[in-house]
């Protein structure tokens, strides 16, 4: 009964068992009327997890139920690029998605990450600067990419200063690796 699944998931969540709650919501994915809500709940529950591989696995399962979702495809591309899996394939997808939708910030960020992973920090920085010309008060993910791009262009001191302002708790360990050279550069 699909109406009972959120109750079970809520109980698991109150017991601080987000993986069990997400597993319960996965059962809702087979019901078209409930699939979108279930997908949102699963991502909310698993988003804070440090396990990128588990998150990617879940995102791929969600994509089976929502193959038309470009946002879901972008999230998969982001994490595949973060862990450096099939970089050229995912970089091409990220750049194409951004080219078709340059107004969507998350696509811009994934395209910037793609440029970084293809050892093109100047292009990554250009993508970021065109939308965020002032590097102060940036959202966390933008600040992370900005720092990695600045560091990648050889501006070590600027990257180190920027890296000091980044809270590692806001990122998965694999994401934080993007700026580790500038975060630990002086330590």
C-alpha positions in Angstrom: 0.0 0.0 0.0 1.8 3.2 -1.2 0.1 5.4 1.5 1.8 3.5 4.3 5.3 3.8 2.9 5.8 7.4 4.0 4.8 6.4 7.5 7.4 3.6 7.6 10.0 6.0 6.1 9.2 8.6 8.7 9.6 6.1 11.5 13.0 5.1 10.1 14.0 8.7 9.9 13.0 9.4 13.5 15.2 6.5 14.5 18.0 8.2 12.6 18.2 5.6 9.9 18.2 7.6 6.7 19.3 4.7 4.5 16.3 2.6 5.7 14.0 5.6 5.2 15.4 6.0 1.6 14.9 2.3 0.9 11.3 2.6 2.0 10.8 5.6 -0.4 12.4 3.6 -3.2 9.4 1.3 -3.1 7.2 4.4 -4.0 9.2 4.9 -7.2 7.2 2.2 -8.9 4.0 4.2 -8.4 3.9 7.0 -11.0 1.8 9.3 -8.9 4.2 9.1 -6.0 7.5 8.8 -7.9 8.5 12.5 -7.9 7.9 12.9 -4.2 9.8 9.7 -3.5 12.7 10.9 -5.5 12.9 14.2 -3.7 12.7 12.4 -0.3 15.4 9.9 -1.2 17.8 12.7 -2.3 17.0 14.7 0.8 17.8 11.7 3.0 20.9 10.6 1.2 22.3 14.0 0.2 24.2 14.6 3.5 25.8 11.1 3.3 29.5 11.0 2.7 29.2 8.0 0.5 29.4 9.3 -3.1 29.3 5.9 -4.6 26.0 5.0 -2.8 24.5 8.3 -3.8 25.5 7.7 -7.4 23.9 4.3 -7.3 20.7 5.8 -5.9 20.8 8.6 -8.5 21.1 6.0 -11.3 18.1 4.1 -9.9 16.1 7.3 -9.8 17.1 8.0 -13.4 15.5 4.8 -14.5 12.2 6.2 -13.3 12.8 9.7 -14.6 15.0 9.3 -17.7 13.9 12.8 -19.0 15.2 14.7 -16.0 18.1 16.8 -17.0 18.6 17.9 -13.4 19.0 14.3 -12.3 21.4 13.7 -15.2 23.4 16.7 -14.1 23.7 15.5 -10.5 25.0 12.2 -11.8 27.5 14.0 -14.1 28.6 16.2 -11.1 29.4 13.2 -8.9 31.0 11.2 -11.7 33.3 14.1 -12.4 34.0 14.6 -8.7 35.2 11.0 -8.4 36.9 11.3 -11.9 35.0 8.4 -13.5 34.8 8.5 -17.3 35.8 12.2 -17.3 35.7 12.8 -21.1 32.3 11.3 -21.5 30.8 13.2 -18.5 32.7 16.4 -19.4 31.2 16.4 -22.9 27.7 15.8 -21.4 28.1 18.7 -18.9 29.4 21.1 -21.5 26.6 20.2 -23.9 23.9 20.6 -21.2 25.3 24.0 -20.2 25.5 25.1 -23.8 21.7 24.3 -24.2 20.8 25.9 -20.8 23.4 28.6 -20.0 20.9 30.3 -17.6 20.8 27.2 -15.2 23.5 27.8 -12.5 23.9 24.1 -11.6 24.7 23.3 -15.2 27.3 26.1 -15.2 28.9 24.7 -12.1 29.0 21.2 -13.5 30.5 22.6 -16.8 33.2 24.4 -14.7 34.0 21.2 -12.9 34.2 19.5 -16.2 36.8 22.1 -17.4 38.7 21.6 -14.1 38.8 17.8 -14.6 40.0 18.3 -18.2 42.9 20.4 -16.8 41.5 23.6 -18.2 41.3 25.9 -15.1 41.2 29.1 -17.2 38.0 28.0 -18.9 36.5 26.9 -15.6 37.4 30.3 -14.1 35.9 32.1 -17.1 32.6 30.2 -16.7 32.4 31.2 -13.0 33.5 34.8 -13.5 31.0 35.4 -16.2 28.2 34.7 -13.7 30.0 35.6 -10.4 32.3 38.5 -11.1 32.9 39.3 -7.4 34.3 36.2 -5.6 33.0 37.4 -2.2 29.9 36.0 -0.6 29.7 33.1 -3.0 27.4 30.0 -2.4 29.5 27.1 -1.0 29.8 25.0 -4.2 30.6 28.1 -6.3 33.3 29.1 -3.8 34.8 25.5 -3.9 35.0 25.6 -7.7 36.2 29.2 -7.8 39.0 28.3 -5.4 40.0 25.2 -7.4 40.0 27.2 -10.6 42.0 30.1 -9.1 44.5 27.6 -7.7 44.7 25.8 -11.0 45.6 29.0 -12.8 48.7 29.3 -10.6 47.3 32.0 -8.2 48.4 30.0 -5.1 48.1 32.7 -2.5 44.6 33.7 -3.6 43.5 30.1 -3.6 44.9 29.5 -0.2 43.1 32.6 1.2 39.9 31.5 -0.4 40.3 27.9 0.7 40.6 29.0 4.3 37.0 30.3 4.1 35.6 27.0 3.0 33.9 24.7 5.6 34.8 21.1 4.7 31.6 19.9 6.5 29.6 21.4 3.7 31.0 19.0 1.2 31.5 15.3 0.6 35.2 14.3 1.1 35.6 13.7 -2.6 34.4 17.2 -3.4 36.7 18.8 -0.8 39.6 17.1 -2.5 39.2 19.8 -5.3 40.8 22.4 -3.0 42.9 20.3 -0.7 46.2 21.4 -2.2 45.4 25.0 -1.4 43.9 24.2 2.0 46.9 22.3 3.2 49.4 24.3 1.3 50.6 26.3 4.3 50.1 23.7 7.0 
